[in-house]
Amino acid sequence: MRKAVDALMRFLSRLLGVLLFIAVLTVLAQIASRYIFRAPFGWTDQLCRFLYVWIIMLGLPVLFHTKAVTAFDSLSSKLGKRQQDILHILVCVLSLAFAVCFAWFGWEFMIKKGGMMIPAFKVIPYYAVYASLPICGALLFVEMLLQLIETIRSLCRREEEER
């Protein structure tokens, strides 16, 4: 399971790079249309906002995967390995609770508000944007569940070795 999640996170990292590149191109197109052609595009602002929403929502699980968010360096560096594992277990449990709530309420929000059409595009519903919320929650849940399992296994192995 870990290999599949690692591959998924590598894919998401690449996808985030592509989305960010598209967002930059969108901003450049807006600048060119406004200042060079004196006829600004109406859709670039919304597209860029929606790309940023997806970048943030897909980037959150990737950050947790790299443990860039869950590291309490100032606190954990003063703890022993066992206490560091216990702290990480606590962070994982809290993150799992957050992920469940985020996915649940994100899903409800998407269902309630997603049917309206995006004004600048007129054919794309807000589902295309709001789907990022439950997807982020689900990805975060899977990642934190795997981290929790790995940390508990590591803690149990260490305790077995000490006996």
C-alpha positions as CSV (number, residue, x, y, z in Angstrom):
1,M,0.0,0.0,0.0
2,R,2.9,2.4,0.8
3,K,4.4,2.0,-2.7
4,A,1.0,2.9,-4.3
5,V,0.7,6.0,-2.1
6,D,4.3,7.0,-2.8
7,A,3.6,6.7,-6.5
8,L,0.4,8.7,-6.1
9,M,2.2,11.5,-4.2
10,R,5.0,11.6,-6.9
11,F,2.3,11.9,-9.5
12,L,0.5,14.7,-7.5
13,S,3.8,16.5,-7.1
14,R,4.3,16.5,-10.9
15,L,0.7,17.5,-11.4
16,L,1.1,20.4,-9.0
17,G,4.0,21.6,-11.0
18,V,1.9,21.5,-14.2
19,L,-1.0,23.3,-12.5
20,L,1.3,26.0,-11.2
21,F,2.8,26.4,-14.7
22,I,-0.7,26.8,-16.2
23,A,-1.5,29.4,-13.5
24,V,1.6,31.4,-14.3
25,L,0.7,31.2,-18.0
26,T,-2.8,32.4,-17.2
27,V,-1.5,35.4,-15.3
28,L,0.9,36.2,-18.1
29,A,-2.0,36.0,-20.6
30,Q,-4.0,38.4,-18.4
31,I,-1.1,40.8,-18.3
32,A,-0.6,40.7,-22.0
33,S,-4.3,41.1,-22.8
34,R,-4.7,44.0,-20.4
35,Y,-1.6,46.0,-21.1
36,I,-0.6,45.1,-24.6
37,F,-3.9,44.6,-26.3
38,R,-6.0,46.8,-24.0
39,A,-8.7,44.1,-24.0
40,P,-8.5,42.0,-20.8
41,F,-9.7,38.4,-20.8
42,G,-12.6,37.9,-18.4
43,W,-11.9,34.3,-17.6
44,T,-8.2,34.4,-16.5
45,D,-8.9,35.6,-13.0
46,Q,-11.4,32.8,-12.2
47,L,-9.2,30.1,-13.8
48,C,-6.2,31.2,-11.8
49,R,-8.2,31.2,-8.6
50,F,-9.5,27.7,-9.3
51,L,-6.0,26.5,-10.1
52,Y,-4.8,27.8,-6.8
53,V,-7.5,26.1,-5.0
54,W,-6.5,22.8,-6.6
55,I,-2.8,23.5,-6.0
56,I,-3.5,24.0,-2.3
57,M,-5.9,21.1,-1.8
58,L,-3.6,18.6,-3.6
59,G,-0.5,20.1,-2.0
60,L,-1.7,19.6,1.5
61,P,-1.5,15.7,1.3
62,V,1.9,16.0,-0.4
63,L,3.2,18.1,2.4
64,F,2.0,15.7,5.0
65,H,3.5,12.9,2.9
66,T,7.0,14.5,3.1
67,K,6.3,15.2,6.8
68,A,7.0,18.9,6.2
69,V,3.9,19.9,8.1
70,T,3.8,17.4,10.9
71,A,7.3,18.0,12.2
72,F,7.5,19.7,15.5
73,D,11.2,20.1,15.4
74,S,11.6,22.4,18.4
75,L,9.6,20.1,20.6
76,S,10.5,16.7,19.1
77,S,14.3,17.4,19.1
78,K,14.2,17.5,22.9
79,L,12.4,14.2,23.2
80,G,13.7,10.7,23.0
81,K,12.8,8.4,20.1
82,R,9.9,6.7,22.0
83,Q,8.4,10.1,22.9
84,Q,8.9,11.3,19.3
85,D,6.9,8.3,18.1
86,I,4.2,9.0,20.6
87,L,4.0,12.6,19.5
88,H,3.8,11.6,15.9
89,I,1.0,9.1,16.8
90,L,-0.9,12.0,18.5
91,V,-0.4,14.2,15.4
92,C,-1.5,11.4,13.1
93,V,-4.7,10.8,15.2
94,L,-5.5,14.5,15.2
95,S,-4.8,14.7,11.5
96,L,-7.0,11.7,10.8
97,A,-9.9,13.4,12.7
98,F,-9.3,16.6,10.7
99,A,-9.2,14.7,7.4
100,V,-12.5,12.9,8.1
101,C,-14.2,16.2,9.0
102,F,-12.7,18.0,6.0
103,A,-13.7,15.3,3.6
104,W,-17.2,15.1,5.1
105,F,-18.0,18.8,5.2
106,G,-16.2,19.3,1.9
107,W,-18.5,16.7,0.3
108,E,-21.6,18.4,1.8
109,F,-20.4,21.8,0.6
110,M,-19.7,20.4,-2.9
111,I,-23.2,18.8,-3.1
112,K,-24.9,22.0,-1.9
113,K,-23.0,24.6,-3.9
114,G,-21.4,22.7,-6.8
115,G,-24.4,22.7,-9.2
116,M,-24.1,26.3,-10.1
117,M,-22.2,27.2,-13.3
118,I,-19.0,29.2,-13.2
119,P,-19.9,32.6,-14.7
120,A,-16.8,33.0,-16.8
121,F,-17.1,29.6,-18.4
122,K,-20.9,29.1,-18.4
123,V,-20.6,25.4,-19.1
124,I,-18.4,24.2,-16.2
125,P,-20.1,23.7,-12.8
126,Y,-18.5,24.6,-9.5
127,Y,-18.2,20.9,-8.9
128,A,-15.0,21.1,-10.9
129,V,-13.6,23.3,-8.1
130,Y,-15.3,22.1,-5.0
131,A,-14.4,18.5,-5.7
132,S,-11.0,19.4,-4.5
133,L,-12.2,19.5,-0.9
134,P,-13.3,15.9,-0.3
135,I,-10.5,14.6,-2.5
136,C,-8.0,16.5,-0.3
137,G,-9.6,15.0,2.8
138,A,-9.5,11.5,1.4
139,L,-5.9,11.7,0.3
140,L,-4.9,13.2,3.7
141,F,-6.8,10.4,5.5
142,V,-5.0,7.7,3.6
143,E,-1.6,9.3,4.1
144,M,-2.0,9.9,7.8
145,L,-3.4,6.4,8.3
146,L,-0.4,4.9,6.7
147,Q,1.9,7.1,8.8
148,L,0.1,6.1,11.9
149,I,0.4,2.4,11.1
150,E,4.1,2.7,10.3
151,T,4.8,4.7,13.5
152,I,3.0,2.1,15.6
153,R,4.9,-0.7,14.0
154,S,8.2,1.1,14.5
155,L,7.3,1.7,18.2
156,C,6.3,-2.0,18.7
157,R,9.5,-3.2,17.0
158,R,11.7,-1.0,19.1
159,E,10.0,-2.2,22.3
160,E,10.4,-5.8,21.2
161,E,14.1,-5.2,20.6
162,E,14.5,-3.6,24.0
163,R,13.1,-6.7,25.8
